[in-house]
Amino acid sequence: MSFLKEEFEVETPFKNRNDVEAEIRTCDRFGGICQWACFIFAAVGVLSDAVDVTIGLESTSWFLLAIIVGINAIIGHLHVVIAKHLLGIEAGE
């Protein structure tokens, strides 16, 4: 019976509120950087296609890179939203 008790004990992933806020800031920064990189990659893809010049990669590759980085931005922002919701951190602090 002690094995089951040890199995289902819940450990807190963070030490205190400051640790949670630091994690939220880090994930928010990651999401913001990925979001801006997505916009830049999409703009380079549009410019590359409009000018009909290969800028390092083909324009389709720039768009695919923008999609991948955009998905990473969504992951970072979702982590922030879930952490704020589940851990009760207000956005105004």
DATA-V481233 format. One record per residue. N is the residue number from 1. SS is DSSP state (alpha for helix, beta for strand, coil for the rest). PSI is psi as a letter, one per 40 degrees, with the letter a starting at -180 (NA if undefined). Layout:
n,ss,psi
N,SS,PSI
N,SS,PSI
This chain:
n,ss,psi
1,coil,d
2,alpha,d
3,alpha,d
4,alpha,d
5,alpha,d
6,alpha,d
7,alpha,d
8,coil,e
9,coil,h
10,coil,h
11,coil,h
12,coil,h
13,coil,e
14,coil,i
15,coil,d
16,coil,a
17,alpha,d
18,alpha,d
19,alpha,d
20,alpha,d
21,alpha,d
22,alpha,d
23,alpha,d
24,alpha,d
25,alpha,d
26,alpha,d
27,alpha,d
28,alpha,d
29,alpha,d
30,alpha,d
31,alpha,d
32,alpha,d
33,alpha,d
34,alpha,d
35,alpha,d
36,alpha,d
37,alpha,d
38,alpha,d
39,alpha,d
40,alpha,d
41,alpha,d
42,alpha,d
43,alpha,d
44,alpha,d
45,alpha,d
46,alpha,d
47,alpha,d
48,alpha,d
49,alpha,d
50,alpha,d
51,alpha,e
52,coil,f
53,coil,i
54,coil,h
55,coil,g
56,coil,d
57,coil,i
58,coil,i
59,alpha,d
60,alpha,d
61,alpha,d
62,alpha,d
63,alpha,d
64,alpha,d
65,alpha,d
66,alpha,d
67,alpha,d
68,alpha,d
69,alpha,d
70,alpha,d
71,alpha,d
72,alpha,d
73,alpha,d
74,alpha,d
75,alpha,d
76,alpha,d
77,alpha,d
78,alpha,d
79,alpha,d
80,alpha,d
81,alpha,d
82,alpha,d
83,alpha,d
84,alpha,d
85,alpha,d
86,alpha,d
87,alpha,e
88,coil,f
89,coil,h
90,coil,i
91,coil,d
92,coil,e
93,coil,NA
